[in-house]
Amino acid sequence: MSKIRKAVLPAAGYGTRFLPMTKASPKEMLPIIDKPIIQYVVEEAIASGIEDIVIVTGSNKRAIEDHFDHNSELESYLETAGKLDQLEEIRRIARMANFIYIRQKGSYGNGTPILNCESVIGDEPFAVLWADQFTVAETPRLKQMVDAFEKYNDPILTFVKAKSDADYDRYGIPEVNTIENGIHEILEIKEKPGKENAPSDLVSDGGYILTPDIFQALKETEVGKGNELWLVDGINKLKRNHKLYACEVQGGKYYDTGNKLEYLKANIDFGLKREDINGEFKDYIKKIAQNL
């Protein structure tokens, strides 16, 4: 099986949970301190050996393309002003990978952006990472997935342990047979089953390595709930030719930054890790906590 060289980042959604902010600005460009969410996702992919980043966009998403491109006027200003560290940082962003942009077309749903990438992906296995959520781990989540794929040569989905009862109402929960530490064969995935009906304590954190037959599977998939094309329905069809594996991410923390509360938590977590601001920031949080 081919090396995993390409990652698809769907980024065409309306971001309605963050309106009015997302009326004209992509939710994927919301900052965690001073870096947009989507950059964390891209950096995870690059750290895992990905060469081509395929971003599927929609209307009002041009800011994403601009962010990962060169800005000659800004670079000239920073150079003249002697702000060389910032200059190198913004140049590094544009050099990180080969960026490919596709405008989403077709029925609504999270399977559509994947199907839109068929001509770019071709007959290679590839990764999918949602552009508004990410997992931080000492060994990148996607690298853990790549290692599992190279061993089993079948589709890999990532999961983390549920953190609260609410997680069982938010995410897909797999029924599994454990193969080895951290690797499970997926028997079935139940979407948002609730804790009482959940077949395991694993919740999807939105990472996938898929084989190219996913495109035919999605073409054969009828639109489902909400009149949307669901990726999970296409993945279930892959069972005709593959086993499906769950990679339980080791040493990681999942940030669902498409969710307002989790987005705020992410900013606090990253703020406390930043040496340039964490001292005063920590004192401020303590002061607030004392007054609650």
KASUL-V103176 format. One record per pair of residues at least 12 apart in sequence whose C-alpha atoms are under 7 Angstrom apart, sorted by the first residue. I is the first residue (numbers start at 0). J is the second residue. D is the distance in whole Angstrom. If there is no record, write none. Layout:
I | J | D
I | J | D
This chain:
0 | 152 | 7
1 | 123 | 6
1 | 124 | 7
3 | 49 | 7
3 | 124 | 6
3 | 125 | 5
4 | 48 | 7
4 | 49 | 5
4 | 50 | 5
4 | 51 | 6
4 | 125 | 7
5 | 49 | 6
5 | 50 | 6
5 | 51 | 5
5 | 52 | 6
5 | 125 | 5
5 | 126 | 6
6 | 49 | 7
6 | 51 | 6
6 | 52 | 5
6 | 53 | 6
6 | 125 | 6
6 | 126 | 4
6 | 127 | 5
7 | 52 | 6
7 | 53 | 5
7 | 54 | 6
7 | 126 | 6
7 | 127 | 5
7 | 128 | 6
8 | 53 | 6
8 | 54 | 5
8 | 55 | 6
8 | 127 | 6
8 | 128 | 5
8 | 129 | 5
8 | 130 | 5
9 | 54 | 6
9 | 55 | 5
9 | 56 | 7
9 | 112 | 6
9 | 129 | 6
9 | 130 | 6
10 | 27 | 7
10 | 54 | 7
10 | 55 | 5
10 | 56 | 5
10 | 130 | 6
11 | 55 | 6
11 | 56 | 4
11 | 57 | 4
11 | 103 | 7
14 | 26 | 6
23 | 59 | 6
24 | 59 | 6
24 | 60 | 7
25 | 59 | 7
25 | 60 | 6
27 | 130 | 6
27 | 131 | 5
28 | 63 | 7
31 | 265 | 7
31 | 266 | 5
32 | 266 | 6
32 | 270 | 7
36 | 131 | 6
37 | 130 | 5
37 | 131 | 6
39 | 133 | 7
40 | 130 | 6
40 | 133 | 6
43 | 139 | 6
43 | 141 | 7
44 | 141 | 7
47 | 139 | 7
47 | 141 | 6
47 | 142 | 5
50 | 96 | 6
50 | 97 | 6
51 | 96 | 6
51 | 97 | 5
51 | 98 | 6
52 | 96 | 7
52 | 97 | 6
52 | 98 | 5
52 | 99 | 6
53 | 98 | 6
53 | 99 | 5
53 | 100 | 6
54 | 99 | 6
54 | 100 | 5
54 | 101 | 6
55 | 100 | 6
55 | 101 | 5
55 | 102 | 6
55 | 103 | 6
55 | 112 | 6
56 | 100 | 7
56 | 101 | 6
56 | 102 | 5
56 | 103 | 6
57 | 102 | 6
57 | 103 | 6
67 | 92 | 6
67 | 93 | 5
68 | 93 | 5
69 | 90 | 7
69 | 93 | 6
74 | 86 | 6
103 | 115 | 7
106 | 227 | 6
106 | 228 | 7
107 | 227 | 5
107 | 228 | 6
108 | 227 | 4
108 | 228 | 5
108 | 229 | 6
109 | 228 | 6
109 | 229 | 5
109 | 230 | 6
110 | 228 | 5
110 | 229 | 5
110 | 230 | 4
111 | 228 | 6
114 | 214 | 6
114 | 217 | 7
117 | 214 | 7
122 | 211 | 5
123 | 210 | 7
123 | 211 | 6
124 | 208 | 7
124 | 209 | 6
124 | 210 | 4
124 | 211 | 6
125 | 208 | 6
125 | 209 | 6
125 | 210 | 7
126 | 207 | 5
126 | 208 | 4
126 | 209 | 6
127 | 206 | 6
127 | 207 | 5
127 | 208 | 6
128 | 205 | 6
128 | 206 | 5
128 | 207 | 7
129 | 205 | 6
131 | 256 | 6
131 | 257 | 5
132 | 254 | 6
132 | 255 | 5
132 | 256 | 5
132 | 257 | 6
133 | 253 | 6
133 | 254 | 5
133 | 255 | 7
134 | 251 | 6
134 | 252 | 5
134 | 253 | 4
134 | 254 | 6
135 | 251 | 5
135 | 252 | 5
135 | 253 | 6
136 | 250 | 5
136 | 251 | 4
136 | 252 | 6
137 | 250 | 6
137 | 251 | 7
140 | 248 | 6
144 | 246 | 6
153 | 241 | 6
153 | 242 | 6
153 | 243 | 6
154 | 208 | 5
154 | 209 | 5
154 | 210 | 6
154 | 243 | 5
154 | 244 | 6
155 | 207 | 6
155 | 208 | 5
155 | 209 | 7
155 | 243 | 6
155 | 244 | 5
155 | 245 | 6
155 | 246 | 7
156 | 206 | 6
156 | 207 | 5
156 | 208 | 7
156 | 244 | 6
156 | 245 | 5
156 | 246 | 6
157 | 203 | 6
157 | 204 | 6
157 | 205 | 7
157 | 206 | 5
157 | 207 | 6
157 | 245 | 6
157 | 246 | 5
157 | 247 | 6
157 | 248 | 6
158 | 201 | 6
158 | 202 | 5
158 | 203 | 4
158 | 204 | 5
158 | 245 | 7
158 | 246 | 6
158 | 247 | 5
158 | 248 | 6
159 | 201 | 5
159 | 202 | 6
159 | 203 | 7
159 | 204 | 6
159 | 247 | 6
159 | 248 | 6
160 | 200 | 6
160 | 201 | 5
160 | 202 | 6
161 | 200 | 6
161 | 201 | 6
161 | 202 | 6
164 | 194 | 6
167 | 191 | 6
167 | 192 | 6
167 | 193 | 5
167 | 194 | 5
167 | 197 | 7
168 | 191 | 4
168 | 192 | 6
168 | 193 | 5
169 | 191 | 5
170 | 190 | 6
170 | 191 | 5
170 | 202 | 6
170 | 203 | 6
171 | 188 | 6
171 | 189 | 6
171 | 190 | 4
171 | 191 | 5
171 | 202 | 6
171 | 203 | 6
172 | 188 | 6
172 | 189 | 5
172 | 190 | 6
172 | 191 | 7
172 | 197 | 6
172 | 198 | 7
172 | 199 | 7
172 | 201 | 6
172 | 202 | 5
172 | 203 | 7
173 | 185 | 6
173 | 187 | 6
173 | 188 | 4
173 | 189 | 6
173 | 198 | 6
173 | 199 | 6
173 | 201 | 7
174 | 186 | 5
174 | 187 | 5
174 | 188 | 6
174 | 198 | 5
174 | 199 | 6
181 | 246 | 6
181 | 247 | 5
182 | 244 | 7
182 | 245 | 6
182 | 246 | 5
182 | 247 | 6
183 | 244 | 6
183 | 245 | 5
183 | 246 | 7
184 | 243 | 6
184 | 244 | 5
184 | 245 | 6
185 | 243 | 5
185 | 244 | 5
185 | 245 | 6
204 | 253 | 7
213 | 233 | 6
213 | 234 | 7
213 | 237 | 7
216 | 233 | 5
216 | 236 | 6
216 | 237 | 7
217 | 233 | 5
220 | 232 | 7
220 | 233 | 6
